[in-house]
Structures are given as C-alpha cells and as structure tokens.
C-alpha cells in the first residue's frame, strides 16, 4: 500500500447532505481549516451509524479546535437524506455527509474495495493546506473511536504549531510533550 502521509488533496467536487440540504463540497472549500475525512462502507448498515453517532457526540469539540468532519460513503446524497429521514440517530448529524458514488475520493484515499463497491473504514486527518497528516484504515467490521480521533487531531495541530516538539503516547492538550534531541536517546 502506498504511504499517504504528506500527500496533498487533489481537485474534487462531490455532492453532500447536511442539515436537510444538498450542498457541493470541493477541494477548495475544505482548504483553510483542519479536516477529517471519515469513510464508512454504506448507509443503512450496522457499525456505521454507531460511528457516525459517536462523531456527532464530539462534533462541537472538533469545531472548537477548527476542524470539520466529512463523513464519506459511496452512497449518493439522496441516500444520505433518506437515511437521515429514516433514522433519529442519523438525523441529528450536523457535519456534511459526502456522497462518493463515482468513488473519486475513495480511490484517492486508497480505501475503495472495488469488488464490493464500498469503502473500508478509513480516517484521514488533513491540515489546512490539504496535506494528509495522519490516517488509519480498518476492516469493515471494526468500529472507530471519536474521542481518540479528536486527540489525534489535537496532537497533529500541536506538532504543526510547535515543530520542535512531539506528542508521546496518550498525549492530551496540556500534558507534557517531548523535544527530540541527543539528551533523550535511551532515557525514555
């Protein structure tokens, strides 16, 4: 698999469903702020609504740190609306639900399962310049944790701001960081 760290978003234009309306999302519209592209296999499924609901619970905290969430599946924006109409869980989602029926985003991010016509569970943290800073990809049946994702975005933001410092395991804002150097070698 190709390493995606440091890869810059390519031009794209997709339809989205958000708060009862259809909108268009492009590469240019996501630049200028941190973003999380959160791929899931399909609407009207089982693990997916639990993940999207978990993200919804933390959405205000993501917004507070200047990060937008973009959930993405290969379903159309019409299917996203139908799912929101049918499910109280999905109806409360405030972030954009991107439609990728042409699989442009799913292929760019390397999560497309061609034989299934669906995306794996891929999570990608993208900086304001559109550069991928972190990602993880799960199999279809393994759900993710929004609280840990929030922590990872916060760590990526810290490292971007203070390039001479790094965040150790389980780091959270306000905790000690490390300044790499020869004096730390073998002492941690």
Secondary structure as UniProt FT lines:
FT   TURN            5..6
FT   STRAND          13..18
FT   TURN            19..20
FT   STRAND          21..26
FT   HELIX           27..30
FT   TURN            31..32
FT   STRAND          34..39
FT   HELIX           47..64
FT   TURN            65..66
FT   STRAND          67..73
FT   HELIX           77..86
FT   HELIX           88..91
FT   STRAND          96..99
FT   TURN            101..102
FT   HELIX           104..108
FT   TURN            109..110
FT   STRAND          112..113
FT   TURN            114..117
FT   STRAND          118..119
FT   STRAND          121..126
FT   TURN            128..129
FT   STRAND          131..138
FT   TURN            140..141
FT   HELIX           146..161
FT   TURN            163..164
FT   TURN            169..170
FT   TURN            173..174
FT   HELIX           182..184
FT   TURN            185..187
//
